[in-house]
Amino acid sequence: MKSIAFLLLSSVLAGSMAAPALAQTPTTAPATKATPPKGFDTLGWLAGTRYIDRNGTKSYETWTGPSGGYVSGAVASASGGGLAEFFVIGPNDQGVYGLKVANTNKGLTNWSFRPITVLEKGKIKFADGTGSFSIEATPDGGIHNIATKIENGKETQTGEWFWLPVK
């Protein structure tokens, strides 16, 4: 009788220890965190709020400095019917660093992405097969932007902005 009780108790204990192991769902390994490109930490010059005057209507642009491998920014404009635009400089799902942009003209759901092609002191440029966007520091603490598009193999400038520091 003792041996039956021992066997039964051993079976229950073995089963109770194995059951949690069997019931666990497999987990996927965490994604490898993308490493910011060399010089990313120098983007502190972007931090701040700037404005541009478009025929008496001011638009404001604000950027953060680098934090946790990201820089973010936003534009608020009352010109042209109003616009809000959001920017994130950081990795995409494949770990490539670049500029993600969404705006209210596109419903804030269609984020575009262009990889970083130039990253040097006071300048960053993003480009792909459709065009480019550059941000460059100006001596007064403002920033200078140039946007281009590529159509039929030809690159043309589509915009240029000089954002002044808010003082």
Contacts in CASP RR format, 6 or more apart in sequence:
PFRMAT RR
TARGET T0000
AUTHOR 0000-0000-0000
METHOD contacts of the structure
MODEL  1
MKSIAFLLLSSVLAGSMAAPALAQTPTTAPATKATPPKGFDTLGWLAGTR
YIDRNGTKSYETWTGPSGGYVSGAVASASGGGLAEFFVIGPNDQGVYGLK
VANTNKGLTNWSFRPITVLEKGKIKFADGTGSFSIEATPDGGIHNIATKI
ENGKETQTGEWFWLPVK
34 90 0 8 1.000
34 91 0 8 1.000
34 95 0 8 1.000
34 96 0 8 1.000
34 97 0 8 1.000
36 66 0 8 1.000
36 69 0 8 1.000
36 90 0 8 1.000
36 97 0 8 1.000
37 97 0 8 1.000
37 116 0 8 1.000
37 119 0 8 1.000
38 119 0 8 1.000
39 119 0 8 1.000
40 66 0 8 1.000
40 69 0 8 1.000
40 97 0 8 1.000
40 119 0 8 1.000
41 66 0 8 1.000
42 121 0 8 1.000
42 122 0 8 1.000
43 65 0 8 1.000
43 66 0 8 1.000
43 71 0 8 1.000
43 89 0 8 1.000
43 124 0 8 1.000
44 65 0 8 1.000
44 66 0 8 1.000
44 71 0 8 1.000
45 122 0 8 1.000
45 137 0 8 1.000
45 141 0 8 1.000
46 63 0 8 1.000
46 64 0 8 1.000
46 65 0 8 1.000
46 71 0 8 1.000
46 124 0 8 1.000
46 135 0 8 1.000
46 137 0 8 1.000
46 143 0 8 1.000
47 63 0 8 1.000
47 64 0 8 1.000
47 65 0 8 1.000
48 62 0 8 1.000
48 63 0 8 1.000
48 165 0 8 1.000
48 166 0 8 1.000
49 60 0 8 1.000
49 61 0 8 1.000
49 62 0 8 1.000
49 165 0 8 1.000
49 166 0 8 1.000
50 60 0 8 1.000
50 61 0 8 1.000
50 62 0 8 1.000
50 141 0 8 1.000
50 142 0 8 1.000
50 143 0 8 1.000
50 163 0 8 1.000
50 164 0 8 1.000
50 165 0 8 1.000
50 166 0 8 1.000
51 58 0 8 1.000
51 59 0 8 1.000
51 60 0 8 1.000
51 61 0 8 1.000
51 163 0 8 1.000
51 164 0 8 1.000
51 166 0 8 1.000
52 58 0 8 1.000
52 59 0 8 1.000
52 61 0 8 1.000
52 161 0 8 1.000
52 162 0 8 1.000
52 163 0 8 1.000
52 164 0 8 1.000
54 77 0 8 1.000
54 79 0 8 1.000
55 79 0 8 1.000
57 77 0 8 1.000
57 78 0 8 1.000
57 79 0 8 1.000
58 78 0 8 1.000
59 75 0 8 1.000
59 76 0 8 1.000
59 77 0 8 1.000
59 78 0 8 1.000
59 79 0 8 1.000
59 83 0 8 1.000
60 75 0 8 1.000
60 76 0 8 1.000
60 77 0 8 1.000
60 166 0 8 1.000
61 73 0 8 1.000
61 74 0 8 1.000
61 75 0 8 1.000
61 143 0 8 1.000
61 163 0 8 1.000
62 73 0 8 1.000
62 74 0 8 1.000
63 71 0 8 1.000
63 72 0 8 1.000
63 73 0 8 1.000
63 87 0 8 1.000
64 71 0 8 1.000
64 72 0 8 1.000
64 73 0 8 1.000
65 71 0 8 1.000
69 90 0 8 1.000
69 91 0 8 1.000
70 88 0 8 1.000
70 89 0 8 1.000
70 90 0 8 1.000
71 88 0 8 1.000
71 89 0 8 1.000
71 90 0 8 1.000
72 86 0 8 1.000
72 87 0 8 1.000
72 88 0 8 1.000
72 89 0 8 1.000
73 86 0 8 1.000
73 87 0 8 1.000
73 88 0 8 1.000
74 84 0 8 1.000
74 85 0 8 1.000
74 86 0 8 1.000
74 87 0 8 1.000
75 83 0 8 1.000
75 84 0 8 1.000
75 85 0 8 1.000
75 87 0 8 1.000
76 83 0 8 1.000
76 84 0 8 1.000
77 83 0 8 1.000
77 84 0 8 1.000
77 85 0 8 1.000
82 104 0 8 1.000
83 103 0 8 1.000
83 104 0 8 1.000
83 105 0 8 1.000
84 103 0 8 1.000
84 104 0 8 1.000
84 108 0 8 1.000
85 101 0 8 1.000
85 102 0 8 1.000
85 103 0 8 1.000
85 104 0 8 1.000
86 101 0 8 1.000
86 102 0 8 1.000
86 103 0 8 1.000
86 108 0 8 1.000
87 99 0 8 1.000
87 100 0 8 1.000
87 101 0 8 1.000
88 99 0 8 1.000
88 100 0 8 1.000
89 97 0 8 1.000
89 98 0 8 1.000
89 99 0 8 1.000
89 100 0 8 1.000
89 116 0 8 1.000
89 124 0 8 1.000
90 97 0 8 1.000
90 98 0 8 1.000
90 99 0 8 1.000
90 100 0 8 1.000
91 97 0 8 1.000
91 98 0 8 1.000
92 98 0 8 1.000
92 100 0 8 1.000
92 113 0 8 1.000
96 115 0 8 1.000
97 115 0 8 1.000
97 116 0 8 1.000
98 113 0 8 1.000
98 114 0 8 1.000
98 115 0 8 1.000
98 116 0 8 1.000
98 126 0 8 1.000
99 113 0 8 1.000
99 114 0 8 1.000
99 116 0 8 1.000
99 126 0 8 1.000
99 133 0 8 1.000
100 111 0 8 1.000
100 112 0 8 1.000
100 113 0 8 1.000
101 111 0 8 1.000
101 112 0 8 1.000
101 113 0 8 1.000
102 108 0 8 1.000
102 109 0 8 1.000
102 110 0 8 1.000
102 111 0 8 1.000
102 112 0 8 1.000
113 128 0 8 1.000
114 126 0 8 1.000
114 127 0 8 1.000
114 128 0 8 1.000
114 130 0 8 1.000
114 131 0 8 1.000
114 132 0 8 1.000
114 133 0 8 1.000
115 126 0 8 1.000
115 127 0 8 1.000
115 128 0 8 1.000
116 124 0 8 1.000
116 125 0 8 1.000
116 126 0 8 1.000
117 125 0 8 1.000
117 126 0 8 1.000
117 127 0 8 1.000
117 132 0 8 1.000
118 124 0 8 1.000
118 125 0 8 1.000
118 134 0 8 1.000
119 125 0 8 1.000
122 136 0 8 1.000
122 137 0 8 1.000
123 134 0 8 1.000
123 135 0 8 1.000
123 136 0 8 1.000
123 137 0 8 1.000
124 134 0 8 1.000
124 135 0 8 1.000
124 136 0 8 1.000
125 132 0 8 1.000
125 133 0 8 1.000
125 134 0 8 1.000
125 135 0 8 1.000
126 132 0 8 1.000
126 133 0 8 1.000
126 134 0 8 1.000
127 133 0 8 1.000
129 150 0 8 1.000
130 149 0 8 1.000
130 150 0 8 1.000
131 147 0 8 1.000
131 148 0 8 1.000
131 149 0 8 1.000
131 150 0 8 1.000
131 155 0 8 1.000
132 146 0 8 1.000
132 147 0 8 1.000
132 148 0 8 1.000
132 155 0 8 1.000
133 145 0 8 1.000
133 146 0 8 1.000
133 147 0 8 1.000
133 148 0 8 1.000
134 145 0 8 1.000
134 146 0 8 1.000
135 143 0 8 1.000
135 144 0 8 1.000
135 145 0 8 1.000
136 143 0 8 1.000
136 144 0 8 1.000
136 145 0 8 1.000
137 143 0 8 1.000
137 144 0 8 1.000
138 144 0 8 1.000
138 162 0 8 1.000
140 164 0 8 1.000
140 165 0 8 1.000
141 165 0 8 1.000
142 162 0 8 1.000
142 163 0 8 1.000
142 164 0 8 1.000
142 165 0 8 1.000
143 162 0 8 1.000
143 163 0 8 1.000
144 160 0 8 1.000
144 161 0 8 1.000
144 162 0 8 1.000
144 163 0 8 1.000
145 159 0 8 1.000
145 160 0 8 1.000
145 161 0 8 1.000
145 163 0 8 1.000
146 157 0 8 1.000
146 159 0 8 1.000
146 160 0 8 1.000
147 157 0 8 1.000
147 158 0 8 1.000
147 159 0 8 1.000
147 160 0 8 1.000
148 155 0 8 1.000
148 156 0 8 1.000
148 157 0 8 1.000
148 158 0 8 1.000
148 159 0 8 1.000
149 155 0 8 1.000
149 156 0 8 1.000
149 158 0 8 1.000
150 156 0 8 1.000
END
